[in-house]
Amino acid sequence: MRRSLLLALVCSAAISACGGPLAEMDASLNSPHYASQVDPYTRARSAYYGDLKTYPCVGQMNGVPEATTVPSVDFAFSVVRNKGDATSQYAIVAQYYGSAWLFIPPHAVSLEMLVDSRPHRWASVLGSSDDRHLLYDPVVIDHETAIYYVGRSDIQQIADASRVQFRLTGDNGFVQGCVLDRQLASIHEFLDRTGRAFR
């Protein structure tokens, strides 16, 4: 249930996640967006904040990527709270774009981050096994989504960081890079909004 709500929010909030033009990715470099919804049947509440762009760490010029490259990874943050639950479930959503499938595995550590040099490692319950599809813009791009359940404190540390490096690993290799510096502080918007709405 939680995963289906998160994937629905990814599609409603992220243009590129549901097959929209990848050419539009650069337009949102300065403005990750917030979306929320209430499931009309279960009354579960969910919120999504993304997409945070990444770049090769060596390609940084004053905190700006030289270009959107493939393979690449976007990150988003989400939260779900089912009616009657005492706590909310936070997650990091990793979206991979590449010219070959990464095949993010289930139940294995596949997302690693250095948050101001502090290591964090997470496994995804399903990996990308239930969310792999092709995008066309104008060439064929492989797109995979994996969800990592984390604590709110993990997201807080990322928001407070001055530098976040990552490695996303699949059965066919890995992608690594950095999150755009100027977008890290903007994660506080997600934490502020969900702190009020998901108490």
C-alpha positions as CSV (number, residue, x, y, z in Angstrom):
1,M,0.0,0.0,0.0
2,R,2.7,2.5,1.0
3,R,4.8,1.7,-2.1
4,S,1.8,2.1,-4.5
5,L,1.0,5.5,-2.9
6,L,4.7,6.6,-3.3
7,L,4.8,5.6,-6.9
8,A,1.6,7.4,-7.6
9,L,3.1,10.5,-6.1
10,V,6.3,10.1,-8.2
11,C,4.2,10.0,-11.3
12,S,2.0,13.0,-10.4
13,A,4.8,15.2,-9.2
14,A,7.7,14.3,-11.5
15,I,7.3,15.0,-15.2
16,S,10.2,12.8,-16.3
17,A,9.3,9.9,-14.1
18,C,6.2,9.0,-16.1
19,G,7.7,9.2,-19.6
20,G,7.7,13.0,-20.0
21,P,10.5,14.6,-22.1
22,L,13.9,14.3,-20.5
23,A,14.7,17.6,-22.2
24,E,12.6,19.3,-19.5
25,M,14.8,17.9,-16.7
26,D,17.1,21.0,-16.7
27,A,14.2,23.4,-16.4
28,S,13.7,22.3,-12.8
29,L,17.3,22.4,-11.6
30,N,16.5,25.3,-9.2
31,S,13.1,24.2,-8.0
32,P,12.3,20.8,-6.6
33,H,8.6,20.6,-6.0
34,Y,6.3,19.5,-3.3
35,A,3.1,17.5,-3.8
36,S,0.7,15.8,-1.3
37,Q,-2.4,13.8,-1.5
38,V,-5.0,11.9,0.6
39,D,-6.2,8.5,-0.7
40,P,-10.0,8.8,-0.9
41,Y,-10.5,5.2,-0.1
42,T,-8.0,4.5,2.7
43,R,-7.5,8.1,3.9
44,A,-3.8,7.5,3.9
45,R,-1.8,10.7,3.5
46,S,1.3,11.0,1.5
47,A,3.7,13.7,0.4
48,Y,6.6,13.8,-2.2
49,Y,9.4,16.3,-2.7
50,G,11.7,16.2,-5.8
51,D,13.4,15.9,-8.0
52,L,16.9,16.7,-6.8
53,K,19.3,16.6,-9.7
54,T,22.7,15.0,-9.5
55,Y,25.9,15.4,-11.4
56,P,29.4,13.8,-11.7
57,C,31.3,15.2,-8.7
58,V,34.3,16.1,-10.9
59,G,32.0,18.0,-13.3
60,Q,31.0,20.7,-10.8
61,M,31.5,24.3,-11.8
62,N,30.4,26.6,-9.0
63,G,27.9,24.1,-7.8
64,V,26.3,23.8,-11.3
65,P,26.4,20.7,-13.4
66,E,28.0,21.2,-16.8
67,A,25.2,19.2,-18.4
68,T,22.5,16.7,-17.7
69,T,24.2,13.4,-18.5
70,V,23.1,9.8,-19.0
71,P,23.4,7.7,-16.9
72,S,22.1,9.9,-14.1
73,V,20.1,9.7,-10.9
74,D,17.4,11.9,-9.5
75,F,16.5,11.8,-5.8
76,A,13.2,12.6,-4.1
77,F,11.9,12.3,-0.5
78,S,8.5,11.0,0.5
79,V,6.4,10.2,3.5
80,V,3.2,8.1,4.0
81,R,1.0,7.8,7.0
82,N,-1.9,5.4,7.0
83,K,-5.1,6.2,8.8
84,G,-4.7,5.0,12.4
85,D,-0.9,4.7,12.3
86,A,1.0,6.3,15.1
87,T,4.0,7.1,13.0
88,S,4.8,8.1,9.4
89,Q,7.1,6.2,7.0
90,Y,9.8,8.3,5.3
91,A,11.6,7.2,2.2
92,I,14.3,8.2,-0.3
93,V,13.2,7.6,-3.9
94,A,16.0,7.0,-6.4
95,Q,15.3,7.3,-10.1
96,Y,17.9,6.0,-12.5
97,Y,18.2,7.0,-16.2
98,G,20.6,5.2,-18.5
99,S,21.4,3.6,-21.8
100,A,21.4,0.2,-20.2
101,W,19.4,-1.4,-17.3
102,L,21.0,-1.1,-13.9
103,F,18.8,-3.8,-12.3
104,I,18.7,-2.4,-8.8
105,P,18.4,-5.6,-6.6
106,P,15.9,-6.2,-3.8
107,H,17.0,-6.8,-0.2
108,A,20.7,-5.8,-0.8
109,V,22.5,-2.6,0.1
110,S,22.3,-0.6,-3.2
111,L,22.2,3.0,-2.1
112,E,25.3,4.5,-0.4
113,M,25.7,8.2,0.6
114,L,28.5,10.2,2.1
115,V,26.7,13.0,3.9
116,D,29.5,15.4,4.8
117,S,31.8,12.4,4.7
118,R,29.5,10.3,7.1
119,P,28.6,7.0,5.4
120,H,25.0,5.9,5.1
121,R,23.8,2.6,3.5
122,W,20.3,1.5,2.6
123,A,18.7,-1.6,1.0
124,S,15.5,-1.4,-1.0
125,V,12.8,-4.0,-0.3
126,L,11.9,-4.5,-3.9
127,G,14.8,-2.8,-5.7
128,S,13.6,-1.7,-9.1
129,S,12.0,-5.0,-9.9
130,D,8.4,-3.6,-10.1
131,D,9.3,-0.3,-11.7
132,R,11.4,-0.5,-14.8
133,H,10.3,1.0,-18.1
134,L,11.6,2.8,-21.2
135,L,11.4,6.5,-22.0
136,Y,11.7,7.9,-25.5
137,D,13.2,11.4,-25.9
138,P,14.2,11.0,-28.7
139,V,16.5,8.1,-28.0
140,V,15.5,5.2,-25.8
141,I,16.3,5.7,-22.1
142,D,16.1,3.0,-19.5
143,H,14.3,4.2,-16.3
144,E,14.2,2.5,-12.9
145,T,12.8,3.5,-9.6
146,A,13.8,2.1,-6.2
147,I,12.4,3.2,-2.8
148,Y,14.5,3.2,0.4
149,Y,12.7,3.4,3.7
150,V,14.7,5.7,6.0
151,G,14.2,7.7,9.2
152,R,13.2,11.4,9.2
153,S,16.6,12.0,10.9
154,D,18.4,10.6,7.9
155,I,16.7,13.2,5.7
156,Q,17.4,15.9,8.2
157,Q,21.1,15.1,8.0
158,I,21.0,15.3,4.2
159,A,19.2,18.6,4.4
160,D,21.8,20.0,6.8
161,A,24.8,18.8,4.8
162,S,27.1,20.9,2.7
163,R,28.1,18.0,0.4
164,V,26.3,14.8,-0.4
165,Q,27.9,12.1,-2.6
166,F,26.2,8.9,-3.6
167,R,26.6,5.5,-5.3
168,L,23.6,3.6,-6.7
169,T,24.5,0.0,-7.4
170,G,22.7,-2.6,-9.5
171,D,23.5,-6.0,-10.8
172,N,24.9,-4.4,-14.0
173,G,27.2,-1.8,-12.4
174,F,26.8,1.5,-10.5
175,V,26.3,5.2,-11.0
176,Q,27.9,7.7,-8.6
177,G,27.9,11.5,-8.2
178,C,26.8,14.4,-6.1
179,V,23.5,16.1,-5.3
180,L,23.4,19.7,-6.4
181,D,24.6,21.7,-3.4
182,R,22.0,24.5,-3.8
183,Q,19.2,22.0,-3.6
184,L,20.2,20.4,-0.3
185,A,19.0,23.3,1.9
186,S,15.7,23.2,0.0
187,I,14.9,19.8,1.6
188,H,14.0,21.8,4.7
189,E,10.8,22.8,2.9
190,F,9.8,19.1,2.8
191,L,10.7,18.6,6.5
192,D,8.9,21.7,7.6
193,R,5.7,20.9,5.6
194,T,5.6,17.2,6.6
195,G,6.5,18.1,10.2
196,R,3.3,20.0,10.5
197,A,1.1,17.7,8.4
198,F,2.3,14.3,9.5
199,R,2.6,14.6,13.3
